[in-house]
Amino acid sequence: MIDGILNVYKEQDYTSFDVVAKLRGILKQKKIGHTGTLDPMAEGVLLVCLGKATKLVDLLTEGDKCYRATMKLGYETDTEDVTGETTAEGDAAVLAQLTQADVKRAILSFIGKYDQIPPMYSALKVNGKKLYELARAGKEVERQARHVDLPSIEILEIRLPVVKFRVECSKGTYIRSLCADIGGKLGCGGTMQSLVRTRVGEFRLADALTLTQLQALRDTDRLE
């Protein structure tokens, strides 16, 4: 059995559970756990603990994270990202009048601590039921706002209605919800188009390995 931490590059359309299941097949061991869910549409750093290192899962989950996100202004969805059903179209007049300065000001206003309401389509539990299970059943329940901290936001590109930015954040932050909150502040709605997790603690995207690369290392006895 291998003991240690793998910095896995989770590719799009895989769930975090899919990654763990595939690694069990690649490594031929059962004792494996991931340290923080990434949505199927998201990609990037997913830390996976093997063997005795599974004792570190809770510790590593607490680490701060960094994401690179793309947001499209002008509409809202039930999942707060492009995989969901459109629930509202933004006011075209408001969107047409937005300037880059308006958008930049709204985004940067979220730097620091704020209370974020998690999305219905999430794995958080309310009265023992996962929110996404309730959402799929057509039920919406009241969610308690959670304290999150965004020490840094860097705007990478603004080509309205699309905006790209980088954000450092605390555990439990939903970037989908941040996009929705930015859109709400601008009065036109906002939806996350793409998401890449570029860092978890000191583990960075540049050092992450795909499942295909990990299997190749195993096949050539270089995984250790």
C-alpha positions in Angstrom: 0.0 0.0 0.0 1.2 3.5 -0.9 1.2 6.2 1.8 1.3 9.8 0.7 -0.4 12.7 -1.0 -1.1 13.0 -4.7 -1.6 16.4 -6.4 -4.1 15.3 -9.0 -5.2 17.4 -12.0 -9.0 16.8 -12.0 -10.2 17.1 -15.5 -13.7 18.3 -16.6 -16.7 16.0 -16.3 -15.1 13.9 -13.6 -16.5 14.1 -10.1 -14.1 14.1 -7.2 -15.5 10.6 -6.3 -14.7 9.5 -9.9 -11.1 10.5 -9.4 -10.9 8.5 -6.2 -12.6 5.4 -7.8 -10.2 5.5 -10.7 -7.2 5.9 -8.5 -8.3 2.8 -6.5 -8.1 0.9 -9.8 -4.8 2.4 -10.8 -3.1 1.9 -7.5 -4.9 -1.3 -6.5 -5.6 -0.1 -3.0 -8.8 1.0 -1.2 -7.6 3.4 1.4 -7.9 6.7 -0.6 -9.7 10.0 0.2 -9.9 13.4 -1.5 -9.6 16.7 0.4 -12.3 18.9 -1.1 -15.0 18.5 -3.7 -14.6 20.1 -7.1 -17.7 20.3 -9.3 -17.7 18.1 -12.4 -17.4 21.2 -14.7 -14.4 22.5 -12.7 -10.8 21.4 -13.2 -7.5 21.7 -11.4 -5.9 20.8 -8.2 -7.5 17.9 -6.2 -5.4 16.6 -3.3 -5.8 12.9 -2.8 -4.5 11.1 0.3 -3.3 7.6 0.2 -3.0 5.0 3.0 -1.8 6.4 6.3 -1.9 9.9 4.8 -5.8 9.8 4.8 -5.4 11.0 8.4 -4.4 14.3 6.9 -7.6 14.8 4.9 -9.3 17.1 7.4 -6.1 19.1 7.9 -5.6 19.6 4.2 -9.3 20.5 3.6 -8.8 23.5 5.9 -6.2 25.0 3.6 -6.8 28.2 1.6 -7.4 27.9 -2.1 -6.9 29.8 -5.3 -9.1 29.7 -8.4 -9.2 31.2 -11.9 -12.8 31.8 -12.9 -14.8 33.0 -15.9 -18.1 34.8 -15.3 -20.8 35.8 -17.8 -23.0 38.7 -16.8 -26.6 39.1 -17.9 -28.4 36.0 -16.6 -28.8 33.6 -13.7 -29.2 29.8 -13.5 -30.5 27.5 -10.8 -27.0 26.0 -10.3 -25.2 29.4 -10.6 -23.1 28.0 -13.4 -23.6 27.3 -17.1 -24.7 23.7 -16.5 -28.0 24.8 -15.0 -31.3 26.1 -16.3 -31.7 29.8 -16.8 -33.9 31.3 -14.1 -33.6 35.0 -14.9 -32.5 37.2 -17.7 -30.7 40.4 -16.7 -32.0 43.8 -17.6 -30.6 44.5 -21.0 -30.6 48.3 -20.4 -28.6 47.8 -17.2 -26.1 45.5 -18.9 -25.7 47.9 -21.9 -24.8 50.8 -19.6 -22.2 48.8 -17.6 -18.6 50.1 -17.9 -15.4 48.2 -17.1 -14.9 50.5 -14.2 -18.4 49.5 -12.8 -17.6 45.8 -13.1 -14.1 46.2 -11.6 -15.4 48.1 -8.6 -18.2 45.6 -7.9 -15.8 42.6 -8.1 -13.1 44.2 -5.9 -15.7 45.1 -3.3 -15.9 41.4 -2.4 -12.3 41.4 -1.1 -12.2 40.6 2.6 -14.8 38.8 4.7 -18.4 38.4 3.7 -21.4 36.3 4.4 -22.2 34.0 1.5 -25.3 31.9 1.0 -24.3 28.5 -0.5 -26.1 27.3 -3.6 -28.9 24.8 -3.6 -26.9 22.6 -5.9 -24.2 21.7 -3.4 -23.3 18.8 -1.2 -24.1 20.7 2.1 -26.6 19.0 4.3 -29.8 20.5 5.8 -31.6 18.2 8.2 -29.6 15.2 7.0 -30.4 15.8 3.3 -27.9 17.0 0.8 -29.0 20.3 -0.8 -28.6 19.1 -4.3 -30.9 16.2 -3.6 -33.6 18.6 -2.4 -32.9 20.8 -5.4 -33.4 17.9 -7.9 -36.7 17.2 -6.1 -37.8 20.7 -6.9 -37.5 21.9 -3.3 -35.7 25.0 -2.2 -34.9 25.5 1.5 -33.5 28.4 3.5 -29.7 28.2 3.8 -27.7 29.9 6.5 -25.1 32.3 5.2 -21.5 31.3 5.9 -18.5 33.5 6.7 -16.0 33.3 3.9 -12.8 35.3 3.4 -11.4 36.5 0.1 -8.0 38.0 0.8 -7.2 38.7 -2.9 -9.1 39.1 -6.2 -7.2 39.9 -9.4 -9.2 40.8 -12.5 -7.5 39.2 -15.5 -9.7 40.3 -18.4 -13.0 42.2 -19.0 -14.7 41.8 -22.3 -18.3 42.5 -21.4 -20.4 40.5 -20.7 -17.5 38.1 -20.0 -15.1 38.7 -17.1 -12.1 36.6 -16.0 -10.6 36.9 -12.6 -8.4 35.1 -10.0 -9.4 34.8 -6.4 -7.8 33.5 -3.2 -10.3 32.3 -0.7 -10.9 30.4 2.5 -12.4 26.9 2.9 -16.1 26.7 2.1 -16.2 29.5 -0.5 -18.4 28.8 -3.6 -17.0 30.7 -6.6 -20.4 30.0 -8.4 -22.1 31.9 -5.6 -19.5 34.7 -5.8 -20.3 35.1 -9.5 -24.0 35.3 -8.7 -23.4 37.8 -5.9 -21.3 40.0 -8.2 -24.1 39.9 -10.8 -26.6 40.7 -8.2 -24.6 43.7 -7.1 -24.4 45.0 -10.6 -28.1 44.5 -11.1 -27.8 42.3 -14.2 -27.2 38.7 -12.9 -24.0 36.6 -13.2 -23.2 33.0 -14.0 -19.9 31.1 -13.7 -18.7 29.8 -17.1 -15.6 28.0 -16.1 -13.4 27.3 -13.1 -9.9 26.1 -12.5 -8.5 25.5 -9.0 -4.9 26.6 -9.3 -3.8 26.0 -5.7 -4.7 24.3 -2.5 -2.4 25.4 0.4 1.1 24.9 -1.0 0.1 22.5 -3.7 0.0 24.1 -7.2 -1.5 23.5 -10.6 1.9 23.4 -12.3 2.8 20.2 -10.3 -0.6 18.4 -10.7 -0.7 15.2 -12.6 -3.7 13.8 -14.6 -5.0 10.3 -14.1 -3.4 9.3 -17.4 0.0 10.5 -16.3 -0.4 8.8 -12.9 -1.2 5.5 -14.6 1.8 5.9 -16.9 4.0 6.4 -13.9 2.6 3.3 -12.2 3.2 1.3 -15.4 6.8 2.2 -15.4 7.3 1.8 -11.6 8.0 5.6 -11.1 5.0 6.5 -9.1 6.8 6.5 -5.7 
